[in-house]
Structure formats: structure tokens, C-alpha cells
Amino acid sequence: MIYLDNGATSFPKPPGVLEAVLAALSQPASPGRSGHRPAHEAAKTVYRARRNLGALLGFPNLERVAFTPNVTVAINLALNGFRFRAGDRIISSALEHNSVARPLKLLTETAGVIWDLVYPREDGLVHAADFGKAIRPETRLAAVCHASNVTGAIAPAREIKEALGDIPLLLDVAQSAGSLSLGDLGSYADLVAFTGHKGLLGPTGTGGLWIREGLPTRPLAVGGSGSRSESLEHPDFLPDALEAGTLNVHGLAGLAAGVDFILEKGAAAVRAGEMELLATFLDALGAVPTATVLGRAIPIAKRVATVSLNLRGWSSSDLAARLEKDYGIMTRAGLHCAPLAHRAMGTFPGGAVRFSFGAFNSPGEALEAARALAALGKEKN
Ligand SMILES: Cc1ncc(COP(=O)(O)O)c(C=O)c1O
């Protein structure tokens, strides 16, 4: 199998992740609840995950990292804090995943929020100046996909924040965390939503939200927290305020190990490896004249290792099916839960086939994928 669907979920996981999950499963796991030794060990495991994420992504205050089952819940949690009212405006890019787009659409319907979209320009990139132009007196938040799961385009997050000034920036780093060097995120983003099972190399069921001090928070659920048990009110201090119920200690053990792997290798080295794969694949696609790459003009320095394309004469679903059947190459066809992005790129509703490389792919696999595309391209032309 050549696994090129790391944008959906990364595979394989580093051996340390499997070992850490197994080790966590071999012990009782009730962090912050019971007073016995294994409960303390479980609490340490959760702390390790927080500490590693803080080190990799640049979160200065670890208690402001709340764990969630994935980035989708983290984004909903972030939005819930704002108590939006009718007439409030939220800016997003037109490259958002449905995990941002659907909550925003719902807010327009249930709270009367006005949703302003910033489209990518001809070069396939969103530009900070366009966020500046979209600001109105009623703008309360900007929600931005840091790296598109369709085109791989990286949004200039720091410049966007400069354009926004005091307006908070919620960054969805689902596709950039673990791929880009993001050690200073906390210096410009205001809310950072991450998922554990993609570039961070952890298990599914892990993710979280970091929230800058001073920003409003409101839980999506209340209940047991292991703290202030005498009270029927859920605690109001972080992270307990946003972490009702027993955490996914087994998953977080794996996430801590996944982030350890990246920290040990070095985020810059991971990025360099992914850029090499990207360059190899894009270069080899030069020999596939019937391929149309979405956002072909986006320079490698402004992309994560994700390339979506169509091949003349092929539907995206047929092409992905043949890549798997004949070549053992796993990709993802269709709209990638990002209909807005496909509309913006002119590939709605057919979508495209996405090749998303990860930390364990080799340049040989990228070449193999391009060769398969060349052969399938000739079949229909
Ligand atoms: C940019 C982006 N945001 C959000 C998500 C949702 O991730 P999860 O399903 O882990 O919540 C994805 C993953 O598909 C994504 O690529």
C-alpha cells in the first residue's frame, strides 16, 4: 500500500505512539479523580500531552489548552464562547473545512450573525489585505483555515492577525500542525484549534483548543471534572471549565508520543521532508499533460504537502478507485468536506483527487503516484 491520504488521518503512526497507547491501556486511567498512584500517572500522561503541544505549537500557558475529541469540537467550543448576537459579523476564508463553515452557517440562522467570506486570489492564496478590507465595525471574530485541506495553500496567519488588530483570530491548524514549524503560534493567534490524528501523528479521538487569556469561554457540556466536587456548579477555571467528563487518556498518551516524535526529529526537518515530497510530485506531474492541479501556481513554500488534481476524462471517484485497485495507492476523491473551497477553485460539485503526503512517505512513492497518473491519463486520451 502507498498511503497518500494523510490529510484525512496520518498513517503509519510512529512506533512510540502504539507503545504509549498500549502502556496507557495497561493501567487504570482516571486523571484528576482518584488519589491512587495509577490515577496520578494518568494525570501525568495528560500533562505530558499538554506540555508537548505547548512546546510544538507555542502555547505559553498550558492550563489554557482544553482537550476535545477532535478539531471540530474544538472549533464549536471556541465559537460558543463568544455568545454572538444578531448583527455581529464573522470573517472566514472561502477555503474553510465544513468544521468551520457549518457552525458559521448555523450561527447565521440561529443567532443572526453575518458571515463575510474572503476568497483566494488568482494565485490560489488568501491575502491578509483582503481580511483587512472585510472588517466592519460589527466584526467580532475571524476564523481561518491555516492550511487548506484541498489545495494545501497556507494562509498568512501572522499578517492576517496584523490586519485584524484587536479582532480575535481563530486558527484551524488541522492541516498545518505537525507539518509546519509553528513554535510561535501563541504570539499571534488568539484561539488555536487542533486535531491529534493528522500531522500530530496521534490517535483519533484527540484534539483541543488553546485560548488566549482574556477571551471569553463557555463550555459545550458540564459535568464531572474531578475538581470542586462539593459544588453543583461546574468549575469556572481552565482547563476544567472546558473539560467535562473523563478525558481520553489512552488517546492523549498516543498524542503526547506523536508530538514527541516531531519534537525529536525537529519540526523544521519534518517540513523539509514534506517539501521534498511536494517538489518531487509536482515536478513529476509535468509528465502528465492531462492533469489539472488545483492552485498549480502556489509556490512550494506556501503549501503543505497536499495536492488535489483532476485527470481529463476521469471522475475523481473513478480515478481514486483505479489508483487503489491497480496501484495500491490510497487517495481521497470528492469534495473533502470543503465544498466552499471547491467552489472557490471551480471544482464543485465533482471535486478532485487529493494526494496528501506525510512524515513517512518517500520520494519514490511520490514518483510512483505520478507514474500511475501518467498511465491512467493515457488510457482516456
Ligand atoms: C482543515 C480541516 N479542518 C478541520 C478538519 C476536521 O478534523 P476532525 O475530523 O479531526 O475534527 C479537517 C479534517 O478533515 C481539516 O482538514
The ligand as an ORCA input file, in Angstrom:
! r2SCAN-3c Opt
* xyz 0 1
  C      -8.733     21.994      7.646
  C      -9.509     20.996      8.435
  N     -10.285     21.395      9.439
  C     -10.988     20.523     10.170
  C     -10.944     19.165      9.934
  C     -11.744     18.241     10.794
  O     -10.935     17.396     11.535
  P     -11.562     16.410     12.622
  O     -12.440     15.466     11.837
  O     -10.410     15.736     13.228
  O     -12.373     17.216     13.553
  C     -10.130     18.692      8.905
  C     -10.025     17.252      8.627
  O     -10.611     16.662      7.815
  C      -9.412     19.627      8.128
  O      -8.643     19.214      7.109
*
